[in-house]
Amino acid sequence: MTRLSRATVARYGVGSLGTGGFATLPGLVLIYYLTDTLGVGAAVAGIIVAVAKIWDVAIDPGIGAFADHRVARSGSRRGVMTIGALLLPVFFTLTFAAPAGLPTGVDALWVALAFLLAATSFSLFQVPYIALPAELTDRYDERTRLLTVRVVVLSVAILAFGAGGPALREVGGSPTVGYLLMAVVAGVLIGVAMLIAARAADAARPPASPDDGFSLSEGYRTGWAVLRRSEPLRTLLAAFMLQGLATGLMLAGAQYIATWVLDSEAAISGLFAALIAPAVVFAPLWGGFARHVGKEVGFASATVVFALAALALAGLWIAPGWWVYPVIGVAGAAYAGMQALPMAMLPDVISHDESSSGRSSAGVVGGVWTAGETTGMALGAVLFTVILTVGGYISSDADSSVTQPGSAVSAMVAGFSVVPAVLALISLWFVIRYPLRRSDIDGTLPPSSTEGAP
């Protein structure tokens, strides 16, 4: 397969504005919105997020099978992606639009239902989006190029939504209006980015295997079968899930660290800038590093750097201050590699499985991957609420003022630093067991696939 066109790379990369926006804002502010604007208890807030994510995990393999069925019938994944792109802005806005004056329990139910529907819409886009790189190119380095661009855009999206979302919230004047304004603007931007990315699906190659018709139960059986037979998928997914758990903890904890440790709710924008700005610069550098030493070595290196930086943040227990920003910057530089490289490795896993089994299951693998990624990030947020609850965190509504006990502040710091560091180090065991190398991918391709190589 020839070198990917710039237009295809650009369209695919723009999709990460949407995926990054949706992954960032709920993870950053949804629990805080529930506990400190609606007055929902921390444990209940965690359950609300967990239910939506469990639902995601349950439906993602089925959506993957449906996407495989549709691409076999129509030749493109664009239709399924477009449906998700159109529905998501509506339900995302409703998530942060709980009417004022309702009982706390009704508010909690409103948010739970709206967020569940938003998560479903997101999966309709995300699952086929993840499957696309394996169908856009067969080449090892072209996948690295494609996914490096995606992570650069993803980093910009996280920075823009992570810093801009809270800023829009402040412009609204009151928390109720501010969150609604944030949701409307962000929802529209997310939807437009996803619609642009859906056009990249038209450049993908047709499926290698015939369509046997869509069966939801068969989709789950296929997903389980792929997971059982593919050691590369199991090891890569395990590492990515553990790292998702670690980053989910830090994402959920950032607003609490800003408010209760750094004594400034607005400091969240600075924390996000410190985390993501380096990622924009370092994502291409990790891609270049991986071309010389291999994706798996780059992935392991990024994981070690991230773990050390996260552990250093335990210093917030002793002396919170300006020093936290450069340390988070180091974590952000490592985070770029932890995103770009496993995403570039996943298409290799998909093509390796297709070569071994003789069947194209890119959508199902995308569903399994999305389910695993969602599980990691969701459990990170839920685990943080458990840590808050154990620490004795006091929830409040928008009109109340509270003082947190020292145990709650200590719990925030632990959930933001030590626990993510330990999880990242555990994930390293799986990273070093990942079996695929460049020769396993490019070495098995037909000669025609190397045409156009530089």
C-alpha positions as CSV (number, residue, x, y, z in Angstrom):
1,M,0.0,0.0,0.0
2,T,1.4,3.4,-0.9
3,R,2.2,6.3,1.5
4,L,-0.9,7.8,3.1
5,S,-2.0,11.1,1.6
6,R,-1.8,14.2,3.7
7,A,-5.5,14.7,3.4
8,T,-6.3,11.3,4.8
9,V,-3.8,11.8,7.7
10,A,-5.2,15.2,8.4
11,R,-8.9,14.0,8.4
12,Y,-8.1,11.1,10.6
13,G,-6.1,13.2,13.0
14,V,-8.8,15.8,13.4
15,G,-11.0,13.1,14.9
16,S,-8.8,13.2,18.0
17,L,-10.2,16.7,18.6
18,G,-13.5,15.0,19.2
19,T,-12.2,11.9,21.1
20,G,-9.9,14.1,23.2
21,G,-12.6,16.5,24.1
22,F,-15.1,13.9,25.2
23,A,-12.4,11.9,27.1
24,T,-11.1,15.1,28.8
25,L,-14.1,17.1,30.0
26,P,-16.2,14.4,31.7
27,G,-13.1,12.9,33.3
28,L,-12.0,16.3,34.5
29,V,-15.2,18.0,35.7
30,L,-18.1,15.5,35.7
31,I,-17.4,14.1,39.2
32,Y,-16.6,17.6,40.5
33,Y,-19.9,18.9,38.9
34,L,-21.8,16.2,40.7
35,T,-20.1,16.6,44.1
36,D,-19.6,20.4,44.3
37,T,-22.4,21.8,42.2
38,L,-25.3,19.3,42.5
39,G,-24.3,18.1,46.0
40,V,-24.2,14.4,45.1
41,G,-22.1,12.3,47.4
42,A,-18.6,11.2,46.1
43,A,-19.5,7.5,46.2
44,V,-22.7,8.1,44.2
45,A,-20.9,10.3,41.7
46,G,-18.4,7.4,41.2
47,I,-21.3,5.0,40.7
48,I,-22.8,7.3,38.0
49,V,-19.6,7.4,36.0
50,A,-19.0,3.6,36.5
51,V,-22.5,2.6,35.3
52,A,-22.0,4.6,32.0
53,K,-18.6,3.0,31.5
54,I,-19.8,-0.5,32.3
55,W,-22.5,0.0,29.7
56,D,-19.7,1.1,27.3
57,V,-17.7,-2.0,28.0
58,A,-20.8,-4.2,27.4
59,I,-21.7,-2.6,24.1
60,D,-18.4,-1.9,22.5
61,P,-17.7,-5.4,21.1
62,G,-21.2,-5.5,19.7
63,I,-20.7,-2.1,18.1
64,G,-17.4,-3.4,16.6
65,A,-19.2,-6.4,15.1
66,F,-21.9,-4.1,13.7
67,A,-19.2,-1.8,12.2
68,D,-17.5,-4.9,10.6
69,H,-20.9,-5.9,9.1
70,R,-21.6,-2.4,7.8
71,V,-18.1,-2.0,6.2
72,A,-18.5,-5.4,4.5
73,R,-21.9,-4.3,3.1
74,S,-21.1,-0.7,2.2
75,G,-17.3,-0.7,1.9
76,S,-16.9,2.1,4.5
77,R,-17.2,2.6,8.2
78,R,-18.3,6.2,7.6
79,G,-22.0,5.7,8.2
80,V,-21.6,4.3,11.8
81,M,-19.1,7.0,12.7
82,T,-21.4,9.7,11.4
83,I,-24.3,8.6,13.5
84,G,-22.2,8.8,16.6
85,A,-20.9,12.3,15.6
86,L,-24.4,13.7,15.2
87,L,-25.8,12.3,18.4
88,L,-23.0,13.0,20.8
89,P,-23.3,16.8,21.0
90,V,-26.9,16.5,22.0
91,F,-26.4,14.1,24.9
92,F,-23.1,15.7,26.0
93,T,-25.0,19.0,26.5
94,L,-27.8,17.4,28.4
95,T,-25.2,15.8,30.8
96,F,-24.4,19.2,32.1
97,A,-27.9,20.7,31.9
98,A,-29.5,19.3,35.0
99,P,-32.3,21.9,35.8
100,A,-31.8,24.0,38.9
101,G,-34.0,23.3,41.9
102,L,-34.5,19.6,41.5
103,P,-33.9,17.2,44.4
104,T,-30.3,15.9,44.5
105,G,-31.5,12.4,43.6
106,V,-33.3,13.6,40.5
107,D,-30.2,15.6,39.4
108,A,-28.1,12.5,39.8
109,L,-30.5,10.4,37.7
110,W,-30.7,13.1,35.0
111,V,-26.9,13.2,34.7
112,A,-26.6,9.4,34.8
113,L,-29.1,8.9,31.9
114,A,-27.7,11.7,29.8
115,F,-24.1,10.6,30.2
116,L,-25.0,7.0,29.4
117,L,-26.5,8.1,26.1
118,A,-23.5,10.3,25.4
119,A,-21.1,7.4,26.1
120,T,-23.2,5.2,23.7
121,S,-22.9,7.9,20.9
122,F,-19.2,8.2,21.5
123,S,-18.7,4.4,21.1
124,L,-20.5,4.5,17.7
125,F,-17.8,6.8,16.5
126,Q,-14.8,5.6,18.6
127,V,-14.9,1.9,17.9
128,P,-14.7,2.1,14.0
129,Y,-12.3,5.1,14.4
130,I,-9.9,2.9,16.2
131,A,-10.2,0.1,13.6
132,L,-9.4,2.4,10.7
133,P,-5.6,2.6,10.8
134,A,-5.2,-1.1,10.2
135,E,-7.3,-0.6,7.0
136,L,-5.8,2.6,5.9
137,T,-2.2,1.3,5.6
138,D,-0.3,-2.0,5.9
139,R,3.0,-0.3,6.6
140,Y,4.6,-0.4,10.1
141,D,6.1,3.1,9.9
142,E,3.1,4.7,8.1
143,R,1.0,3.6,11.1
144,T,3.4,5.3,13.4
145,R,3.2,8.4,11.3
146,L,-0.6,8.3,11.3
147,L,-1.0,7.7,15.0
148,T,1.7,10.3,15.9
149,V,-0.3,12.9,14.1
150,R,-3.4,11.7,15.9
151,V,-1.7,12.0,19.3
152,V,-0.4,15.5,18.5
153,V,-4.0,16.5,17.7
154,L,-5.2,14.6,20.8
155,S,-2.7,16.5,23.0
156,V,-3.9,19.8,21.5
157,A,-7.5,18.7,22.2
158,I,-6.8,17.8,25.8
159,L,-5.1,21.1,26.3
160,A,-7.8,23.1,24.6
161,F,-10.7,21.4,26.3
162,G,-8.9,20.8,29.6
163,A,-8.0,24.5,30.0
164,G,-10.8,26.0,27.9
165,G,-13.7,24.1,29.4
166,P,-13.1,25.3,33.0
167,A,-12.5,28.8,31.6
168,L,-15.9,28.8,29.8
169,R,-17.4,27.5,33.0
170,E,-16.1,30.6,34.8
171,V,-17.4,32.9,32.0
172,G,-21.0,31.7,32.7
173,G,-21.1,33.5,36.0
174,S,-22.9,30.9,38.0
175,P,-22.0,27.2,38.0
176,T,-25.3,26.2,36.4
177,V,-25.0,28.6,33.5
178,G,-21.2,28.0,33.2
179,Y,-21.4,24.3,32.9
180,L,-24.2,24.6,30.3
181,L,-22.1,27.0,28.2
182,M,-19.1,24.8,28.4
183,A,-21.1,21.8,27.3
184,V,-22.8,23.5,24.3
185,V,-19.5,24.9,22.9
186,A,-17.6,21.7,23.6
187,G,-20.3,19.5,22.2
188,V,-20.5,21.4,18.9
189,L,-16.7,21.3,18.5
190,I,-16.6,17.6,19.3
191,G,-19.3,16.8,16.8
192,V,-17.8,18.8,13.9
193,A,-14.3,17.1,14.4
194,M,-15.9,13.7,14.4
195,L,-17.8,14.4,11.2
196,I,-14.6,15.5,9.5
197,A,-12.8,12.4,10.6
198,A,-15.6,10.1,9.4
199,R,-14.5,11.1,5.8
200,A,-11.2,9.4,6.3
201,A,-13.0,6.1,6.3
202,D,-13.5,6.4,2.5
203,A,-9.8,5.9,2.0
204,A,-9.7,2.5,3.8
205,R,-9.2,-0.8,1.9
206,P,-12.2,-3.1,1.8
207,P,-12.5,-6.0,4.3
208,A,-10.4,-9.1,3.6
209,S,-13.2,-11.5,4.6
210,P,-16.8,-11.8,3.4
211,D,-19.8,-10.6,5.4
212,D,-21.6,-13.4,7.1
213,G,-24.4,-11.1,8.4
214,F,-24.7,-9.2,11.7
215,S,-25.3,-11.1,14.9
216,L,-24.8,-9.4,18.2
217,S,-24.0,-12.7,20.0
218,E,-21.5,-13.7,17.3
219,G,-19.8,-10.3,17.7
220,Y,-19.2,-11.0,21.4
221,R,-18.0,-14.6,20.6
222,T,-15.6,-13.2,18.0
223,G,-14.3,-10.6,20.4
224,W,-13.6,-13.3,23.0
225,A,-12.0,-15.5,20.4
226,V,-9.7,-12.8,19.2
227,L,-8.7,-12.0,22.7
228,R,-8.0,-15.6,23.5
229,R,-5.9,-16.3,20.4
230,S,-3.9,-13.1,20.2
231,E,-1.2,-12.8,22.7
232,P,-0.1,-9.4,21.3
233,L,-3.6,-8.0,21.9
234,R,-3.8,-9.4,25.5
235,T,-0.5,-7.9,26.5
236,L,-0.9,-4.6,24.8
237,L,-4.4,-4.2,26.1
238,A,-3.4,-5.1,29.7
239,A,-0.7,-2.5,29.7
240,F,-3.0,0.2,28.2
241,M,-5.8,-0.5,30.7
242,L,-3.4,-0.2,33.6
243,Q,-2.1,3.0,32.2
244,G,-5.6,4.2,31.6
245,L,-6.4,3.5,35.2
246,A,-3.4,5.6,36.2
247,T,-4.2,8.5,34.0
248,G,-7.9,8.3,34.9
249,L,-6.9,8.8,38.5
250,M,-4.8,11.8,37.7
251,L,-7.5,13.3,35.4
252,A,-10.2,12.9,38.1
253,G,-7.9,14.2,40.8
254,A,-6.6,17.3,38.9
255,Q,-9.5,19.6,39.8
256,Y,-9.4,18.5,43.5
257,I,-5.6,19.1,43.6
258,A,-6.2,22.6,42.1
259,T,-8.9,23.5,44.5
260,W,-7.8,22.0,47.8
261,V,-4.1,21.6,47.6
262,L,-3.1,24.6,45.4
263,D,-5.9,26.7,46.8
264,S,-7.2,27.8,43.4
265,E,-10.1,26.3,41.5
266,A,-8.8,28.1,38.4
267,A,-5.4,26.4,38.7
268,I,-6.8,23.5,36.8
269,S,-6.1,25.3,33.5
270,G,-2.4,25.7,34.5
271,L,-2.2,22.1,35.5
272,F,-3.6,21.0,32.1
273,A,-1.3,23.3,30.2
274,A,1.7,21.9,32.1
275,L,0.6,18.3,31.3
276,I,-0.4,18.6,27.7
277,A,1.8,21.4,26.1
278,P,4.9,19.1,26.3
279,A,2.9,16.3,24.8
280,V,2.3,18.3,21.6
281,V,6.1,18.7,21.2
282,F,7.1,15.2,22.3
283,A,4.6,13.1,20.4
284,P,6.6,13.4,17.1
285,L,9.8,12.9,19.0
286,W,8.5,9.6,20.5
287,G,7.5,8.6,16.9
288,G,11.0,9.3,15.7
289,F,12.5,7.4,18.6
290,A,10.3,4.4,17.9
291,R,11.3,4.3,14.2
292,H,14.9,3.8,15.4
293,V,14.5,1.4,18.4
294,G,11.0,-0.1,17.9
295,K,7.6,0.9,19.2
296,E,7.8,-1.5,22.2
297,V,11.1,0.0,23.4
298,G,9.7,3.5,23.1
299,F,6.5,2.5,24.9
300,A,8.5,1.0,27.8
301,S,10.7,4.1,28.0
302,A,7.8,6.5,28.2
303,T,6.1,4.3,30.9
304,V,9.2,4.5,33.1
305,V,9.5,8.3,32.8
306,F,5.8,8.7,33.5
307,A,6.0,6.6,36.7
308,L,8.9,8.5,38.1
309,A,7.3,11.9,37.4
310,A,4.0,10.7,39.0
311,L,5.9,9.5,42.1
312,A,7.7,12.8,42.4
313,L,4.2,14.5,42.7
314,A,4.0,12.9,46.2
315,G,5.9,16.0,47.3
316,L,2.6,17.8,47.3
317,W,2.1,16.3,50.8
318,I,5.0,18.3,52.0
319,A,5.3,21.5,50.0
320,P,2.6,22.3,47.4
321,G,3.8,25.0,45.1
322,W,5.1,26.1,41.7
323,W,7.4,23.2,41.3
324,V,4.5,20.9,40.5
325,Y,4.1,22.4,37.0
326,P,7.5,21.3,35.6
327,V,7.1,17.9,37.1
328,I,3.7,17.5,35.5
329,G,5.4,18.7,32.3
330,V,7.7,15.7,32.4
331,A,4.7,13.4,33.0
332,G,3.1,15.1,30.0
333,A,6.1,14.4,27.8
334,A,6.0,10.8,28.8
335,Y,2.2,10.6,28.4
336,A,2.6,11.5,24.7
337,G,4.6,8.3,24.2
338,M,2.2,6.3,26.3
339,Q,-0.6,7.3,23.9
340,A,1.1,7.5,20.5
341,L,3.0,4.2,20.6
342,P,0.3,1.7,21.8
343,M,-2.1,3.3,19.4
344,A,0.4,2.7,16.6
345,M,1.0,-0.9,17.8
346,L,-2.7,-1.7,17.7
347,P,-3.0,-1.8,13.9
348,D,0.0,-4.1,13.9
349,V,-1.9,-6.4,16.3
350,I,-5.0,-6.3,14.0
351,S,-3.1,-7.1,10.9
352,H,-1.1,-9.8,12.6
353,D,-4.4,-11.4,13.8
354,E,-5.9,-11.1,10.3
355,S,-2.8,-12.8,8.8
356,S,-2.9,-15.6,11.4
357,S,-6.6,-16.3,11.4
358,G,-7.5,-15.4,7.8
359,R,-10.4,-13.2,8.9
360,S,-10.8,-9.4,9.2
361,S,-12.0,-8.5,12.7
362,A,-10.7,-5.0,12.9
363,G,-14.0,-3.6,14.2
364,V,-14.3,-6.3,16.8
365,V,-10.8,-5.7,17.9
366,G,-11.5,-2.0,18.0
367,G,-14.5,-2.7,20.2
368,V,-12.5,-4.9,22.6
369,W,-9.8,-2.2,22.7
370,T,-12.3,0.6,23.4
371,A,-14.0,-1.6,26.1
372,G,-10.6,-2.1,27.8
373,E,-9.6,1.5,27.4
374,T,-12.9,2.7,28.8
375,T,-12.7,0.3,31.7
376,G,-9.3,1.6,32.7
377,M,-10.3,5.3,32.5
378,A,-13.6,4.7,34.2
379,L,-12.2,2.7,37.0
380,G,-9.6,5.4,37.5
381,A,-12.3,7.9,38.2
382,V,-14.2,5.5,40.4
383,L,-11.1,4.5,42.3
384,F,-10.4,8.2,43.0
385,T,-13.9,8.6,44.5
386,V,-13.2,5.6,46.7
387,I,-10.0,7.2,47.8
388,L,-11.9,10.4,48.5
389,T,-14.6,8.6,50.5
390,V,-12.0,6.7,52.6
391,G,-10.3,10.1,53.2
392,G,-13.5,11.6,54.5
393,Y,-14.1,14.1,51.7
394,I,-17.1,16.4,52.3
395,S,-19.3,17.1,49.3
396,S,-21.3,20.4,49.0
397,D,-23.6,22.2,46.6
398,A,-22.8,25.3,44.7
399,D,-23.9,27.7,47.5
400,S,-22.2,26.0,50.4
401,S,-18.6,26.4,51.7
402,V,-16.8,23.6,53.5
403,T,-13.3,22.9,54.8
404,Q,-11.8,19.5,54.0
405,P,-10.1,17.5,56.7
406,G,-6.4,16.8,56.4
407,S,-7.2,13.1,55.7
408,A,-9.1,14.1,52.6
409,V,-6.3,16.3,51.3
410,S,-3.8,13.4,51.9
411,A,-6.1,11.1,50.0
412,M,-6.2,13.5,47.0
413,V,-2.4,13.6,46.8
414,A,-2.1,9.8,47.1
415,G,-4.7,9.3,44.3
416,F,-2.9,11.8,42.1
417,S,0.7,10.6,42.6
418,V,1.6,7.4,44.4
419,V,-1.2,5.2,43.1
420,P,-0.8,6.2,39.4
421,A,3.0,5.6,39.7
422,V,2.5,2.1,41.0
423,L,0.0,1.2,38.3
424,A,2.3,2.5,35.6
425,L,5.2,0.4,36.9
426,I,2.9,-2.7,37.0
427,S,1.9,-2.1,33.4
428,L,5.6,-2.2,32.4
429,W,5.6,-6.0,33.0
430,F,3.1,-6.3,30.2
431,V,4.9,-3.9,27.9
432,I,8.1,-5.9,28.0
433,R,6.1,-9.1,27.2
434,Y,4.6,-7.6,24.0
435,P,5.9,-10.0,21.2
436,L,5.5,-8.2,17.9
437,R,8.5,-6.5,16.2
438,R,8.9,-4.7,12.9
439,S,9.9,-7.9,11.1
440,D,6.6,-9.5,12.2
441,I,4.7,-6.8,10.3
442,D,6.7,-5.6,7.4
443,G,8.4,-8.9,6.9
444,T,5.1,-10.7,6.2
445,L,3.6,-8.1,3.8
446,P,3.4,-8.8,0.1
447,P,6.0,-7.0,-2.1
448,S,3.3,-4.7,-3.5
449,S,2.7,-3.2,-0.1
450,T,6.2,-1.6,0.0
451,E,5.6,0.5,-3.0
452,G,6.1,4.2,-2.4
453,A,8.3,3.6,0.6
454,P,10.8,6.3,1.1
